[in-house]
Amino acid sequence: MVQELVVALVAVIAGCVAYAMAAARVVKQYERGVVLRLGKLHDQVRPPGFTMIVPGVDRLRKVNMQIVTMPVPAQDGITRDNVTVRVDAVIYFKVVDAASAVVQVEDYRFAVSQMAQTSLRSIIGKSDLDDLLSDREKLNQGLELMIDSPAVGWGVQIDRVEIKDVSLPETMKRSMARQAEADRERRARVINADAELQASKKLAQAAQQMSTQPAALQLRLLQTVVAVAAEKNSTLVLPFPVELLRFLERAQQGQQPPEVSGPRQDAAGPAAEEPRVPDGTREPGAERSGPVRPTPEQDEPDRFMTEQPLAGPGPVPDFDPEDFDPEDFDTEQPSGRRRSEPFTRH
């Protein structure tokens, strides 16, 4: 009898242990437990820690209350200004009502993902390309509002939505690059023109100041020469003021002697005439004893040209080789050819 009681007691204890193990549940700190008793939602949501349910009657669903980071797949769309773009985003959300997240929607993660994709396409169609590239904060707020409106009934709160990347076609990228380059060139030209305007004003003031003190211009010239020489170049360019050249020209004109009228006579008097040969040249062996006096033909060439006209060429006699006699050339000719020399026809 005692043995039967011991066996029964052990069986009861084993059954209690098995029941406790089947009914015991542990809810983590970042989770909440939703109990469905016989398929009906239990009013009380189980807090974190140890909890018990009725095995076979209750069903415990654990819901994560942490912030979930979910990437939104890239969506192709056409902007309001007819530009094809590809935009992807990321969404941050969390569950604030565990019972609604279990009862109101089958899979709140999938539902939020699909809502984010459709809202992203809608935002692309309502926005311009410039807004997608420069005014993303406004688009993020609009996208968050579009996703958060239906998600409130699911017990989900949208914490933040961010547009990650906007992919453009290659042709659009090249066009935007040319536009940016043209804009930068325009700004560079405006800045350069502004600098030239300011420099011209300063130069006008400097010229006005130098006009009162002419010596300042010379000092500035010397300063320029020093600056050029400091570069250690082999060529030094020295500008000359026009006023200095005009001063030198006037000074040269004032020093020219007056012209003397009348024939010019030598101070040394008439010199001895050198011996000359018949052709008017000086003999090779004669030494020069004084200044050379020109011949009358050389002294007054104009008179000889006018008073003694040149005679024209006369008739040339015919030459017959049979009538040529070498004896006729016995004497020394003025040209210096002797008889013993052969005759050469030039």
Buried (B, 14 or more C-beta within 10 A) or exposed (E): EEEEEEEEEEEEEEEEEEEEEEBEBEBEEEBBBBBBEEEEBBEEBBEBEEBBBEEEEBBBBBBBBEEBEEEBEBBEBEBEEEBBBBBBBBBBBBBBBBBBBBBBBEEBBEBBBEBBBEBBBBBBEEBEBEBBEEEBEEBBEBBBEBBBEBBEEBBBBBBEBBBEEBEBEEEBEEEEEEEEEEEEEEEEEEEEEEEEEEEEEEEEEEEEEBEEEEEEBEEEBEEEBEEBEEEEEEEEEEEEEEEEEEEEEEEEEEEEEEEEEEEEEEEEEEEEEBEEEEEEEEEEEEEEEEEEBEEEEEEEEEEEEEEEEEEEEEEEEEEEEEEEEEEEBEEEEEEEEEEEEEEEEE
